[in-house]
Amino acid sequence: MAGYKEETAKPCCECKAEDTCTFPSPLEAMKGAAKEKLMYIPAVNIEDTKTKPDYMATVDVDPESPSYCQVIHRLYMPVVGDELHHVGWNACASCVGQKGRPTHAYLVSPGVISGNIYFIDVKSDPKVPKFHKVIEGKDLLEKFGVAFPHTAHCAPEEIIMSFMGGKTKEGKYIPGGAGFVTFDPVTLEMKRRWEVGKQIDFNYDFWYQPRRNVMVSSEWGDPECFTNGFNPAHVADGRYGRKLYVWNWTERTLIKELDLGVGAIPLEVRFLHNPDKAEGYVGNALSSEMVRFVEREGDWVSEIAIKVEPIEVEGWALPAMPSLITDFCISLDDKYLYFSNWLHGDVRQYDISVEPPRMVGQCFVGGSLKAGGPVKRKDGQPQPEALKVKGVEIQGGAQMVQLSLDGKRLYVSTSLFSSWDRQFYPEMLKRGAQLLQLDVDTEKGGLTVNPEFLVDFGQEPDGPVSCHEMRFPGGDSTSDIWI
């Protein structure tokens, strides 16, 4: 059962005062962290991908600041067409106190399409990030046969990054090469392939739990497919993922494959924050399930914890619309789980300290089911009105979610991936994506839109852009791992 009270993580007695994160456990971080004042979020050019580069946006999230809810700095990438997506750290709670490795100093920001890895200095001047180092995608492809970088997690001895495939000499996208590459945590140079032995079919996200000697990874699909939008026929053809991979952490070998079924498409992976727990979750996008994975009697098993049923509709591509769970996060006390349904448009809050998990909050943020649109429910149930915040109609649906360390503010962005945005929410190309905030009731449960918070990426100076994963300078609920 999730939820915990004891502070069991290893003390970080070597922490220095200048380190951003010096909390020895998730619970201490939850109780003692200062309220976030800045946020870093990738801005992806969706209007003109040929001449305008993506950039890392610095957003003021301090309600006491005169520039509240504004992009106060833009770090433009040196090339066009990166498709910035997920963002990690050079060092987090698992690395505090290591010589030459300041915590939360460099954002690790890969370009999914270019393959470039950008190490961005946010320590020297948090409001004005700058490039520290760049590794080009062609060098990673030449040395390790990898392309399409996705998740970066800092580990005690290295930085690990997942790659979703490779490319042929002719430039064709292939799933071959899917796996992991590590980087030196101080020099940030390429180091080695992480995994040993059997190659996996596809790759996407991962999370590790050292006390249990385990890492778990997921898989999106064939990059030739997902980079060009979604075709349901590719699912039946086996070109999208359905497995979780369980790894021996110290030996870096695959120990088990958990088959989650045809049409699962497992994406984001999170262990519980308590480092003693051999339990976590993965969001199955297409089958719209939150799946729990857990070690029982020495064996890893999976089970459906939460399922969102598809809705029969008309005026859409298919007769039934899945919710499409695309992201989730867990509060640092392991009590609440939050996930987004990108097509249905809602964000849900579940109490996972009880069995079965109980929904205690729900809030609609855009989506394909909003009233007045082309899609009609056939079950007679009401459709939510289009959400407007500060006079701006929210585009797309609830997608990436990020929770403040104290668990009281849930930030939501609305873009998934450029080719999928174009397919499912074409109006986003003209009007841009948005970043908004939901206020969280941490006692009884509940989610409400903060009417005073909105960052409209449709009003950027170089034209409308999309926005994706969020990071705070002091860490957050999806990037720090305790050992």
N, C-alpha and C positions, 0 to 999 in steps of 0.2 A: 504494500500500500504506500502511495506517495505521501509526501509531507514529512518533515522532520524538525526536531527542536534542538538537539544537541549540536554543538559546534565541533565537528570531527576533523576538519581539514588540518593539514600540516601547518604549523605557524611559520610565517616568513620572517624569521628573526634577522635576516640580512637586509631587510628593506631599508632604503634610504629615504630621507625626508622629501627629496625632490622627486621620488617616484610617484606617478599619478595614482596607481592602485597599490595600496599597502594593506589590504584587508586579508587576514589569514583564512577566512571562510566565507561562503556565500551569505550566511546569516549576518555576519558582521558587515559585509558590503551592503546588504539590504538595509541595515539599521543605521549605519554610520556614514554612508556616502553622501557627499554634497549633491544638491540638486543640479542636474545638467544645465549648462548654459550655452553650449555649442553643440552642433551636430554636423557630421560630414556625410554627404550623400552623393553618389554618382549621378550626373546629369547626362543623359544619352541623347544625341542629336537624332531626331526622327524626321525632320523636315528636309534636311539636306545632308545626306551622309557622305557626299562626294567631296565637299569643300569645307564643311564645318566640323571641327573635332568635338569629342565629348569633353567633359570637364568634371573636376571634383568640386562640388559646391559646399561652402561653409555657411551654415544657417544659424542665425541667432535665435535661440529658444529660451532666452531669459526674459520673463514677463516684465522685469524692471528696466529693461534696456530700451533706449529710444529706437533701436533698429530691430526690435522683436518681430519675428516672423519674416525676416528679410534675408535674402542671400547676400552676405557681406563680403564674400570673396569667391572668385572662380579661378581654379587652376586648370588651364587648358592643356589637353594632351598634345604631344608633339606631332602626332599623326592623326589622320581621320580614319573612321571606321573601326575603332576599338571595340565598341559595345561593352563599356564598363558595366559591371553587374554586381558581383559580391565583393565584400571588402573584409580583410582580416587585419591582424596586428603582428608586429615583429616579436612582441612579448606581452604576455598577459599574466594573470594571477599565478599560473604554473611556472613562471619564469622569473618572478620578482627576486631581486637581489643578486642576479648573475652579473659578473664582471663584464663590462663593456656592452651590456644589453639593457638599456633603460626601458622600463615598462611603458607601453602605449606611446612609444616615440614615433614609430613609422607605420602608416597605413600600408597594407599590402593590397594593391588594387590591380587585378588582372583584367585584360581585355579579352573577352570570350572569342571574338572573331579574329583579332590581330594576333592573339597569343602573347602580347607584350605584358611584362610584369612591372608595375610601377611601385617603387618604394617611396612613399611621400612623407616628408618630415613635417609632423604636426607638433613637435616638442619645442622647437626653437621659438616659434611664434604661432600658437594655436589658432589665431584668427587669420593668419596668412600662411597656409601650407606651401611647401616648396618641394621640388623634386630632390631626392637624395640619391637614387640609383634607378637605372632602367635596365632590364634584361629583355632582349628582343625575342619575339616568338620564333623567329627563324633559327636562333641559336638553340633553343629548347627542342625544337623539332629535329635539328641536325644531331644533337647529342643524345637525346633520349627517345625520339620518335613520338613526342607528345604534342598535342594542340588542344585548343578549347579549354583553357584553365577555368576553374570554377571557385572552389572553396580553399581558403588559406587558414590554417590553424597553427598557432605557435605551440610548440611542444618544448619540454625541458631542455632538449639537446639540439633542436633544429626547428625549422619552419617547414611544415608539410603542406603541399598543395595538390588538390585533385585535378586531374585532366580527363576530359570526356571523350577523347579520341585522338586521331592523328590526321595526316594528309599524305597523299601519294606525291611522287615527283611531278605529276601533272596538276597538282593542286586539288585533287578530288578529296572530299571529306570522307573519312572512314572511322568506324569505331575502334579499329585496331590501334593499339597504343594507349587505350584507356587505363588509367592507373594513377600513381602518385610519384611526385618528385620532391626532394627535400632541398633546403637552402641553408647555408651556414647562418646561424643566428646573429653573428657579429659582422662578418664581412658581407653577408647577403649574397654570396656567390652560389651558383648552382652546385649541388653536392652529389646526389645519387638518386636512383630509383629507390623508393621506399620499400615496395613490396618484393617478396622473394617467392619464386615458384610460379604457380598457375596464374595465367592472365585472366582478368575478369571480362565479362561480355560488354558491359557499359559502365559508366561511372557518373557521379554527380556530387553528392554531399557526404560528409563523414563527421564523426565525433569519437573521442577516445575517453577511456576511464581507466587510468593506470593502476589503481588499486585492485581492479578486477582483471588486469592484464588483457584488456580487450579494446578493439576499435571496431566500429560498425560503419559501413558505407552503403550508399544507395545508388540508383542508376536512373538516368533520364532516358536516353535512347541513342539511336544512330544520329550523329551530327548532321548528316545529309538530310535527315528528316526534320529535326527540330529547328534547324536554322532557316527553314523555308516555311514555317507555319505548321499547323496541325492537320494531318490527313488521317481520319479514323482507320482507313484501310491499312495503314502502316502498323497499327496495333495488332491486327489479326496476322500480319506478315511477320510478327516477332521482332519488329524494329524499334519497339519501345520496351523499357525495362519492367521487370516484375519481381526482382529479387533484392534482398538485403544480404550483404556479405559480412560475415563475422571473422575478425582477424585476431590472431595472437599478437598482442601489442609488442612484446619484447623480441619475438622471433620474426615478426613481420610476415607471417604466413597465413594463408586462408585456412580457416578451420571448419567453416560451415556456410552453406548457402540456404537462406530462408526464402522459399518461393511464396510470394504473396498473391499469386493468381494472375491470369490473363487480364490485361487492362488496368493493372494496379498503378503503374508509373510512380514508384516511390521517390519522393524528392527530399525535403529537408529532414535531417536526423538530429535529435537532441537526446542526450542522456539526462537523467535527473541531475541536479546540481550537487547533491550530496555525493561526495566522491566514494563513499562506501557502498552505494547502491548499484546493483547490477540490473538496472532497469532503465528503459528509455522509450522514445516514441519516434515514429516516422509518419509523415503525411503522404498517403496515397492520393495523388492528384486526380486521376481519371475515375477510379473507383470510389473516390470521395470518402476515405476512411482514415481515421487516426488509429494506427496499429501500435500496440505495445509490444516491445521485445524485452525478454527477461531471461535471466539464467536460473534454471531450476534443476537442482540435483546434478549440477555439472554440465547441463545441456542448455543451449540457447533455443528458445521457442518464441513464436509470435502469436498474437491474438488480436482480434478486432476489438478496440475499446470504445470507439465512437464511429457511427456511420451516418452520413448525410444522404438521404434518399434523393434520386433524380426527380425532376419535376416534368410532367408531361406538358408540352407547350406547342404552340403553332407560331409560324413566322420566324423560325430559327432553322439552323442547318440540319438539326436532327429532331426527331419527335420527342425525345426526352433530353433534358438539359442536366448534366451533372453539375454539382456545386463547384468542382475543381479546387480542391484544397491545395493551395500553393505555398503557404508559409505558416509557421507557428512558433511560439516561444513559451517558456515556462518560467514562472516567477521564481526568484532565488530561494524561497522557502519551500519550493516544490509543491505548493498548494494549488495554484491555478495554472491552467493551460489555455492559451489563446490561439485560435487559428482563423485564417481567412478563407472565404469561399469566393474566388475571383469572378466566377460567372454569376452565381446567385447574388453576390454583392455584399454579404454580411460578414461581420466579425463575431466570433463566439467566444465566450468565457466559460470554462468548465472547472468545477472543483474536482481535482483528481486525488484528493486526500480521502475520498469515499469511494466505495465500490458498489455498483458501477459508477463511473464518472457522471456528475450531475451538471447540466447546463444552468448557469446562474446569471448569465448576461448575454445580450445579443444586440447588435447595432448594425443597421444597413448603411453601407457606404457605396453609393453608385450601384454598378452591376447591370446585367442584361435584363433583369426582371422589373426595372423601374417603370412606374405607370407612365403612359403616354408614349412609350416606345413601340417598336414593331413586334415585340415578343408578347404573346398572351398566354397566361396560364390556362390550362384546360380543366383544372381541378376546382375552379371556382373560388380559390383563396385570393385574398387581396394582394395587390402588388404595391410595394412602397413608392412613395412619391420621390421624385428626383431630389437628391440631397444638395442643398446649397449652403455654403458657408461663406459669410461675409460677401454675399451677393454672387458668388461663383458656383456654377454647377459642377459637381465633381464628375470627372471623366474616368472611364474604366471602372474597375471594381476594387474592393479591398484586396491588396496583394501582399507586399512585404509588411511585417509587423515588428516593432521593436519596443521593449518594455524598459522603462526607467529602472534603475537599480532598486529604488524603494517600492516598486510595483504599482505606483499610483497613476502613471501616465503611459498610455499605449499609443505609440506613433504609427501611422498607417500611410503607406504610399500606394499608388494605384497602377503602376506599370509592371508588366511581367517580363517581356522580351520583345524586341522591336518587331520581329516578324509575326509574333502572336498578337501584339497590340494592333498591328495593321489589320489582321484578319478578324479579330473579335470586337475591337473598339476603334474603327477607322476614324471616328470623330476626334479621337485623342491626337491624331496626327496634326489636326488643325488647331486644337485648343490646348494641347499639352496635358501633362499629368499634374496631380496635386499631392501635397503632403498635408495631413491633418492629424489631430490629436484627439484621443478618446480619454475621458476621465474615468478612472477605475474605482469602484467601491471594493476595497480590500477586506471589508468586514463581512458583509452579506452577499457580495457579488453584485455586479451591474456595470454597464458600459453606457456612457453618454458622450455625444459629440461636444467638444469644447468649441463654443461659437466664436471665440476670440482668436483661435489659432488656425491659420491657413497660409501655406506657401504655395502660390500658384505658379507652376513652372510653364504655364502657357503665356506668361508675361515677361519672360526673360529677354534681355536686350538683343540677343542674336536670334530670336525666334523661339517657338515652342519646343520644349524638350520633355523627355520622360525622366522619371526619378525612380531609384530602386532601393538597395539596402542601406540602412542607417547605422552609424556608429557615433558613440559619444567619447570624448577624450578620456573619461575616467572608467571606461568599460561599460558593458551592458549585459543583458540576459542571454545573449547568444554567442558571445565571443570569449568570455573568460571561463577557463576550466581550472578547477582546483585539484591539487594532488595530495 
